[in-house]
Structures are given as C-alpha cells and as structure tokens.
Amino acid sequence: MSEETRSETYAELAATGPYGVRPGHALITMVEPHPGHEYAYNRWYEDDHYYAGAMAMPWMFAGRRWVATRDLQLLRVPEKSAVAQPVTAGCYLSTYWVTDGRYDDHMRWTVAINKRLNRDARVYRDRTHVFTAFQDHESTVYRDGAAGPRDFHALDHPYAGLVLEVIDAESPERRGELLEWLVSRHLPKRVAGSPAAMVTLFRPTPLPGDRMTYVKQVEGVDTRVTLLWFLERDPRECWDPHFTDLEEPVTGRRELLAPFIPTVPGTDTYVDQLRQSP
C-alpha cells in the first residue's frame, strides 16, 4: 500500500510550508442543476463530490453547502446581472476555505483529482457552473469585534443563512478604492446591530489553463470583489430592511446580491422547492 500511495512523500510534505488555520483562499462555486436532474445532482454532490472532489484534498480544511429555494431566488438583485443570467440561476452554492499560503499546492492536487474523477465517470454532467472561482482573502469585517466566531470558524458555525454579493469595480485601478470603502466605511456601518455576524471579502484568481473544460474561465479577475455575509437569521426574515437598501458601491456596480440557507447534509431537503416557492 505504501508503495502505491507514496506514503513517504506525505511525511516529507507535512514537514515543510505553512500550516496555519487562516483562510487565505476560498473556493466559491454556484451551480445550477439542469431541469429534471435536481435530486440526482444533489445526491451526487453530497454523497461523492463534496468529499472526493473537495474535502479530501490537502489544505482544504472547511466546507459548507448552501441552497436557494425559489422564494430566495426571487429576492436576488439586480435583474440584469453580469454574474447570473437569469439572475435566479444557480440554486446551489458551495464554499470552502483553503489554508493561507497553500493555494498553489492545493491547485495542483485539485486539477489532478478532478481529471481522475472525470476519467472514472464520477463527474455529474447535467449542471451548469454559473459562478465558480478560487479566491484570495482580502479582509473580514466583524460585527462584534473580538467576540464570537472568527472567519476560520465560519463554515462550521451553524449560521442560519448566507448572502453572496459580487461587486465589479469600474476599473482595475479602482478596486483598491472599492475595497477601502467596503472595509472602512460601508460594512462596519451595515453589520452594526444587524443579523450579519461577519462579512468575508475575496478577490477572484484565474483558473489554471488545464482546468476541466466544463468550468469556464473566471471573469472580472482584475475588478471583482466577492463578499460572503454570514447571517444568524434566515435571510427571508431580515432581507427587508437589511439588504433592500444597501448603498450603491463607490466606483463600482453590484452585479449580484443572492441569499441562501444551509443545506441539510445527507438529505434531499429543499430539493422540491428549487423550481417553485414552498
């Protein structure tokens, strides 16, 4: 077994390089199963791909799946989005943390394992990647300061909901200004007294050239900012007023504001609500 799996190499790798708990990088992927494939897709992802294609990989240390039932999809804005066409597309969202400083190591593994999964017919074809990108962590804004969970706890803490926000800066040169406005002025004011315990901010990185062909190259690498709002309440209970009156971004445009609730692992809960409101 050792010869087949090269166990001695793992011992060498463990002895070098960073191994902290900070989420220096993330994989954020929003996917739409094709009509009629909702149950099969959900079972494939939960029973196989979440583990074999993600959590079993080196340096991916936390993960969580989220779902947007039809009523949640209908809350999304703007109607004309550069991220999702139509804006309701992408009813499942998966979020993963990757150890800071281990992006290149993880990417070499993930490309290789996904090629193997594809070769072994363990990739579900009847789905569309609406928004899939590896991302570099920029900052985290906390509502309660040093109290409460940290960002590395976020995918394990039982948050009741999550809001995915995507903003495009006017130009690459102005993304820094946009980030400064978000972190220093906009977000501290918005999370104060709100159901949002924290907001993590990321910027996307290009996918490798040898990625799987069914995943399109990342758009907006030089201009985009991705925000994850972690909520202590169901987003349907707090959408108005906490998310219907957000200020327009400085030097940019909000391309997506989309609420989700956590899936119930090992079940098909909510699958029957993806195409019609409960």
Stockholm file with secondary structure:
# STOCKHOLM 1.0

chainA/1-278         MSEETRSETYAELAATGPYGVRPGHALITMVEPHPGHEYAYNRWYEDDHYYAGAMAMPWMFAGRRWVATRDLQLLRVPEKSAVAQPVTAGCYLSTYWVTDGRYDDHMRWTVAINKRLNRDARVYRDRTHVFTAFQDHESTVYRDGAAGPRDFHALDHPYAGLVLEVIDAESPERRGELLEWLVSRHLPKRVAGSPAAMVTLFRPTPLPGDRMTYVKQVEGVDTRVTLLWFLERDPRECWDPHFTDLEEPVTGRRELLAPFIPTVPGTDTYVDQLRQSP
#=GR chainA/1-278 SS CHHHHTHHHHHHHHTSSCCCSCEEEEEEEEEEECTTCHHHHHHHIIIIIHIIIIITSTTEEEEEEEECCHHHHTTCBCSSCSSSSSTTCCCEEEEEEEETTCHHHHHHHHHHHHHHHHHTTCSCCSEEEEEEEEEEEEEEEESSTTSSCCGGGTTTSCCSEEEEEEEEESSGGGHHHHHHHIIIIIHHHHHTTSSEEEEEEEEECCCCTTSCTTSCCCSCTTTEEEEEEEESSCHHHHHHHHTTSCCCCTTEEEEEEEEEEECCTTSCTTGGGSSSCC
#=GC SS_cons         CHHHHTHHHHHHHHTSSCCCSCEEEEEEEEEEECTTCHHHHHHHIIIIIHIIIIITSTTEEEEEEEECCHHHHTTCBCSSCSSSSSTTCCCEEEEEEEETTCHHHHHHHHHHHHHHHHHTTCSCCSEEEEEEEEEEEEEEEESSTTSSCCGGGTTTSCCSEEEEEEEEESSGGGHHHHHHHIIIIIHHHHHTTSSEEEEEEEEECCCCTTSCTTSCCCSCTTTEEEEEEEESSCHHHHHHHHTTSCCCCTTEEEEEEEEEEECCTTSCTTGGGSSSCC
//
